Amino acid sequence: MLAGATSVGPIAAEITWHEYFVDPYLRTLIAQALANSRDLRGAVLRVEEARATYGIQRANQFPTIAAGVDGSRARIPADLSITGRSGISSQYQVSLGLAAWELDFWGRVRNLKDAALENYLATDEARRAAKIGLIAEVADAYLTLLELDERSVLARRTIVSREESFRIFTRRYEVGAIARMDLVQVETLLHQAKTLATQLEQARAAQAHALTLLVGAPLSPLPEDVLVDDRAILPDLPVGLPADLLLQRPDIVAAEHQLRAAHANIGAARAAFFPRITLTGSFGTASAELSGLFDSGSRAWSFLPSLSLPIFDAGRNRASLDLAKVRRELAVVNYEKTVQTAFREVSDALSARHWLAEQIRIQQATLAAQADREHLARLRYDNGSAPYFEVLDAQRDLLAAAQQLVQTRRALLSSRISLYAALGGGSMHFVSITARDPLNSERGMSTP
């Protein structure tokens, strides 16, 4: 079991995004993104393309039978006629024909069909991975927007407070109760807060544009009562065993299908060294007169077996086999890397969840201490025991601590989203396109 994991509760793959993301506004954003995303639509079309390719390869296993009706009339000159006289010949034929059907003794056609099927399944898993990634990206963008809004609220409150302080200190300066330096320090503190507010507004606008692009539709106003609070947006996530990770992550399943496809391609390349046997034939009726086409004795048939044995191809078949083997090794490397990446992503998310929670606990204590420090510094200044620079420094640190706490709380929620995606969140509930494909019964596949 991974460090920091617990097997209590359902695994991430069994939790749909509707169940995991409890914020109604976020649910609406995710639903819009899933409906409008061009990238996801492209992934769906790639699945359709791969399924059509599989259908073509599967059809090659069976003979192609076509009905044909032919008729011809021709005038034969006297010098070409056997009788020495010119004449008109006619021929009419109705038949069922078999066109170049390969007898798959060595498994070439079957392996090509299996490779196409595995590529199709890998493409469908890639679609599922794209869906999980889109959900996580929308959720993280929404959290960042909430973070910027909450930090902007803190900055605006600070501006209001410092504007009042500046007003009071201006009055004191006018009556000669304080020095010019004290007034300039208060004014500096006010400008710093205003600068921070404008920076946050700029960042918020850019983040809103990014989220609008992800959603594919204009954003409605965000709810004002939602803060970066883990209980109001998404709960903590029970983590399953590593076996659950390997079974449910779509990118790992896709890499496994690609490995199987590469192995099937080796079988097809190896079969090219053996003879290829094809059958061509037809059966029907033929007659020189249209009226006698179906008379007794008009039956006609043809049977043309063909055997092709490669003798010299300048190394083409050997190179094709070598290429298939190299691609299989590449598929093995890709599979191993995908598994390693999956474990790293889960480990990183678990580590971030643990240490960010610890950072929040420390920062909450720091914020309380900074508030006490600011209060004491103001009392010392009011009593003439300290310069205003001490108050200025305490207020600056208090604002920074409040801003940092909001950022860390958002980072904690983002780590939970990353963990949900890394564990293949909701993948068992995704309705796969393969459910519409009757060819699935061939492999006994179940819809994820």
Secondary structure, 3 states (H helix, E strand, C coil): CCCCCCCCCCCHHHCCHHHHCCCHHHHHHHHHHHHHCHHHHHHHHHHHHHHHHHHHHHHCCCCCEEEEEEEEEEEECHHHCCCCCCEEEEEEEEEEEEEEEEECCCCHHHHHHHHHHHHHHHHHHHHHHHHHHHHHHHHHHHHHHHHHHHHHHHHHHHHHHHHHHHHHHHHHHHCCCCCHHHHHHHHHHHHHHHHHHHHHHHHHHHHHHHHHHHHCCCCCCCCCCCCCCHHHHCCCCCCCCHHHHHHHCHHHHHHHHHHHHHHHHHHHHHHCCCCEEEEEEEEEEEECCHHHCCCCCCEEEEEEEEEECCCCCCCHHHHHHHHHHHHHHHHHHHHHHHHHHHHHHHHHHHHHHHHHHHHHHHHHHHHHHHHHHHHHHHHHHHCCCCCHHHHHHHHHHHHHHHHHHHHHHHHHHHHHHHHHHHCCCCHHHCCCHHHHCHHHHHCCCCCC
